Amino acid sequence: MKIEDLANEVFYEIFEYLDYFQSYEIFSNLNKRFQDLFINSTCPIKINLGSISKSTFESYFQNIILPHQHRIRSLHLSNSFIIDFFLLSVSLIRKLTHLQTFIIKGILSSYLENLFNDLSVLPNLSSLVIICKYHVPKRNHLYEQIFQLSALKYCKFSIQEYHHSEYLPIQTNQFSPITHLLIGDIFNVNEFFALLSCVPQLHRLSIHKLSTSMYTQVNICSRIPNQLTHVSLDLENVYFNDFEPLIKHVFYQVQVLHISIPPDRTYRTA
């Protein structure tokens, strides 16, 4: 059997598993049948715009993205000029109303406010990955914006440049549906408790570094997610006396706990 003999449904399944740009490059120039498959298809589109030239992107944007905005389910941006293009274009992301997964790597903090304004109107956004360049000011406001995304289940947020800062309280009047949270950031222990109070359905949690201070009194929050089963923490300078309340009040139901500990012998003798 030749490839041309396969039913259209088979090719639609292939297109669904491949990145749309890859599928388009491979199949669209073969013959008119495949061109029509792309034009008339209603299959969801996954787009990964990484290593692509500016001229190729401009053609791809006009011929693929604009005509098929309603079909885009996944969008991955990592190229700096494409990130600038998407975030400086008025309402472009807002028009991707069926978007479920959004990944952006290398975004400047100056774009974050407008980005979250756009993401907040997407009713189906369930998976979000944001890798920021450099320092991010007003971190508490950033996390509040994440927690306001009403359909979000998976979130990975990371800052490439870390700064110790004073404790920034997270407002806890917003409850997020997030179940899987990965944070590449430094958190104060009290920020950690405030964070947990915002995610009552959390199942899995990973935090790059958890820190404390001899001048900080740990305030245990009463609203702790009772479905938390997997936790991974780097305890940068959290000694056992500060970590013990987390074990008693947060991690008692955890099934898998990965921790990197400071040089405190108390951990080994507890």
C-alpha positions as CSV (number, residue, x, y, z in Angstrom):
1,M,0.0,0.0,0.0
2,K,1.2,3.5,-0.9
3,I,1.0,6.4,1.4
4,E,-1.5,8.0,-1.0
5,D,-3.9,5.1,-0.4
6,L,-4.3,5.8,3.3
7,A,-7.6,7.4,4.4
8,N,-7.8,11.0,5.3
9,E,-8.6,10.1,8.9
10,V,-5.2,8.4,9.2
11,F,-3.5,11.6,8.2
12,Y,-5.6,13.7,10.6
13,E,-4.4,11.4,13.4
14,I,-0.8,12.0,12.3
15,F,-1.3,15.7,12.1
16,E,-2.7,15.7,15.6
17,Y,0.4,14.1,17.1
18,L,3.0,16.3,15.2
19,D,3.7,19.9,15.6
20,Y,1.6,21.7,12.9
21,F,4.5,23.5,11.4
22,Q,6.3,20.1,10.9
23,S,3.2,18.6,9.4
24,Y,2.7,21.5,7.1
25,E,6.4,21.4,5.9
26,I,6.3,17.7,5.3
27,F,2.9,17.2,3.6
28,S,1.5,20.4,2.2
29,N,3.7,20.5,-0.9
30,L,3.2,16.9,-1.9
31,N,0.0,17.4,-4.0
32,K,-3.4,19.1,-4.0
33,R,-5.0,16.4,-1.8
34,F,-2.7,17.2,1.1
35,Q,-3.1,20.9,0.6
36,D,-6.8,20.4,0.9
37,L,-6.4,18.3,4.0
38,F,-4.7,21.2,5.7
39,I,-7.2,23.8,4.5
40,N,-10.3,21.8,5.3
41,S,-9.2,20.0,8.5
42,T,-10.9,20.7,11.8
43,C,-8.2,18.9,13.8
44,P,-6.7,20.8,16.8
45,I,-3.4,22.5,16.0
46,K,-0.2,22.4,18.1
47,I,2.3,25.1,17.3
48,N,6.0,25.3,18.4
49,L,7.7,28.4,17.1
50,G,11.3,27.9,18.1
51,S,14.1,27.9,15.5
52,I,12.5,29.6,12.6
53,S,13.6,32.5,10.5
54,K,11.7,35.8,10.5
55,S,10.6,35.5,6.8
56,T,9.4,31.9,7.4
57,F,7.5,33.0,10.5
58,E,5.8,35.9,8.6
59,S,4.6,33.4,5.9
60,Y,3.5,30.9,8.5
61,F,1.7,33.5,10.5
62,Q,-0.3,34.7,7.5
63,N,-1.1,31.3,6.0
64,I,-1.5,29.2,9.1
65,I,-2.0,31.0,12.3
66,L,-4.3,33.8,11.3
67,P,-6.8,31.6,9.2
68,H,-6.8,28.8,11.9
69,Q,-6.8,30.7,15.2
70,H,-9.9,28.8,16.4
71,R,-8.1,25.4,15.9
72,I,-5.0,26.3,17.9
73,R,-4.9,24.2,21.1
74,S,-1.2,24.5,22.0
75,L,1.3,27.3,21.5
76,H,5.0,27.3,22.4
77,L,7.0,30.5,22.0
78,S,10.8,30.6,22.6
79,N,12.1,32.8,19.9
80,S,12.7,36.4,21.1
81,F,11.4,38.2,18.0
82,I,8.3,36.0,17.9
83,I,7.6,36.6,21.6
84,D,7.9,40.3,20.9
85,F,5.5,40.0,17.9
86,F,2.8,38.1,19.8
87,L,2.9,40.3,22.9
88,L,3.1,43.6,21.1
89,S,0.2,42.7,18.7
90,V,-3.0,43.9,20.2
91,S,-5.4,41.1,21.3
92,L,-3.6,38.4,19.3
93,I,-3.4,35.9,22.1
94,R,-6.9,36.8,23.3
95,K,-8.2,35.5,19.9
96,L,-6.9,32.0,20.6
97,T,-10.1,31.1,22.4
98,H,-9.6,27.3,22.3
99,L,-6.0,27.5,23.5
100,Q,-5.4,24.8,26.2
101,T,-1.6,24.8,26.6
102,F,0.7,27.9,26.5
103,I,4.5,27.7,26.8
104,I,6.6,30.8,26.7
105,K,10.4,30.8,27.4
106,G,12.5,33.9,27.8
107,I,9.9,36.5,28.4
108,L,10.8,39.8,30.0
109,S,9.0,40.8,33.1
110,S,7.8,44.0,31.4
111,Y,5.5,41.9,29.3
112,L,3.9,39.9,32.1
113,E,1.1,42.3,33.0
114,N,-0.3,42.5,29.5
115,L,0.3,38.8,29.0
116,F,-1.9,37.8,32.0
117,N,-4.6,40.3,30.9
118,D,-4.8,38.3,27.7
119,L,-4.6,34.9,29.3
120,S,-7.3,35.8,31.8
121,V,-10.0,35.7,29.0
122,L,-9.0,32.3,27.7
123,P,-11.7,29.9,29.0
124,N,-9.9,26.6,28.2
125,L,-6.3,27.4,29.3
126,S,-5.4,24.4,31.5
127,S,-1.6,24.2,31.2
128,L,0.8,27.1,31.5
129,V,4.7,27.3,31.4
130,I,6.4,30.6,31.8
131,I,10.2,31.0,32.0
132,C,11.2,34.6,32.8
133,K,14.4,36.4,32.0
134,Y,16.1,38.2,34.8
135,H,14.6,39.5,37.9
136,V,10.8,39.8,38.3
137,P,9.5,42.7,40.5
138,K,6.2,42.5,42.4
139,R,6.3,38.7,42.7
140,N,3.2,38.6,44.9
141,H,1.1,40.3,42.2
142,L,2.4,37.8,39.6
143,Y,1.3,34.8,41.6
144,E,-2.1,36.4,42.2
145,Q,-2.5,36.7,38.5
146,I,-1.6,33.1,38.0
147,F,-4.1,32.0,40.6
148,Q,-6.9,34.0,38.9
149,L,-6.7,31.8,35.8
150,S,-10.0,29.9,36.2
151,A,-9.3,26.7,34.2
152,L,-5.6,26.3,35.1
153,K,-4.5,22.8,36.3
154,Y,-0.8,22.6,35.5
155,C,1.6,25.5,36.0
156,K,5.3,25.8,35.8
157,F,6.9,29.2,36.5
158,S,10.6,29.9,36.6
159,I,12.8,33.0,37.0
160,Q,16.3,32.7,35.5
161,E,17.7,35.3,37.9
162,Y,17.0,34.9,41.6
163,H,16.9,37.6,44.2
164,H,16.3,37.3,47.9
165,S,13.7,39.8,48.9
166,E,11.6,40.7,51.9
167,Y,8.5,38.7,52.6
168,L,5.8,39.6,50.1
169,P,2.4,38.4,51.3
170,I,0.2,36.7,48.7
171,Q,-3.4,37.7,48.9
172,T,-5.3,34.5,49.9
173,N,-8.9,35.4,48.8
174,Q,-8.4,33.8,45.4
175,F,-8.6,30.0,45.1
176,S,-6.9,28.4,42.1
177,P,-7.9,25.0,40.6
178,I,-4.2,24.2,40.0
179,T,-3.3,20.5,40.8
180,H,0.3,20.5,39.6
181,L,2.6,23.4,40.5
182,L,6.3,23.8,39.7
183,I,8.1,27.0,40.8
184,G,11.6,27.9,39.9
185,D,11.8,30.7,42.5
186,I,13.0,31.4,46.0
187,F,10.2,31.3,48.6
188,N,10.2,32.4,52.2
189,V,8.6,29.8,54.5
190,N,5.7,32.2,55.3
191,E,5.2,32.8,51.6
192,F,5.1,29.0,51.2
193,F,2.1,28.8,53.6
194,A,0.4,31.7,51.9
195,L,0.9,29.9,48.6
196,L,-0.6,26.7,49.8
197,S,-3.7,28.5,51.0
198,C,-4.4,29.6,47.4
199,V,-4.3,26.1,45.9
200,P,-6.7,23.8,47.8
201,Q,-6.8,21.2,45.1
202,L,-3.0,20.9,44.8
203,H,-1.6,17.3,44.2
204,R,2.0,17.9,43.2
205,L,4.4,20.7,44.2
206,S,8.0,21.5,43.4
207,I,9.8,24.6,44.6
208,H,13.4,25.6,43.6
209,K,14.4,26.9,46.9
210,L,12.7,27.4,50.3
211,S,14.4,29.8,52.7
212,T,13.9,31.3,56.1
213,S,15.4,33.9,58.3
214,M,16.3,34.1,62.0
215,Y,14.1,37.2,62.2
216,T,11.0,35.5,60.6
217,Q,8.4,33.9,62.7
218,V,6.6,31.0,60.9
219,N,2.9,31.6,60.6
220,I,1.1,28.3,59.9
221,C,-2.0,28.8,57.7
222,S,-5.1,26.8,58.5
223,R,-6.1,26.3,54.8
224,I,-3.7,23.5,53.7
225,P,-4.5,21.4,50.6
226,N,-5.5,17.9,51.8
227,Q,-4.8,16.2,48.4
228,L,-1.1,17.0,48.3
229,T,0.7,13.7,47.6
230,H,4.0,14.6,45.9
231,V,6.4,17.4,47.0
232,S,10.0,18.3,46.0
233,L,11.9,21.1,47.8
234,D,15.4,22.5,48.0
235,L,15.7,23.7,51.6
236,E,18.3,26.3,51.0
237,N,18.8,27.5,54.6
238,V,15.8,26.0,56.4
239,Y,17.0,24.2,59.5
240,F,15.1,21.4,61.0
241,N,13.3,23.4,63.7
242,D,11.8,25.5,60.9
243,F,11.0,22.5,58.7
244,E,9.3,20.5,61.5
245,P,6.1,22.5,61.4
246,L,5.8,21.7,57.7
247,I,6.1,18.0,58.3
248,K,3.4,18.1,61.0
249,H,0.9,20.4,59.4
250,V,1.5,20.1,55.6
251,F,3.3,16.9,54.7
252,Y,1.6,14.4,56.9
253,Q,-0.4,13.0,54.0
254,V,2.4,13.3,51.4
255,Q,3.3,10.0,49.7
256,V,6.5,11.1,48.0
257,L,8.8,13.7,49.5
258,H,12.1,14.8,47.8
259,I,14.2,17.3,49.8
260,S,17.7,18.8,49.5
261,I,18.8,19.7,53.0
262,P,21.3,22.2,54.4
263,P,24.3,20.9,56.5
264,D,22.2,20.5,59.7
265,R,22.8,17.2,61.6
266,T,19.4,17.5,63.2
267,Y,17.8,16.3,60.0
268,R,19.7,13.1,60.2
269,T,18.9,12.4,63.8
270,A,15.2,13.5,63.8
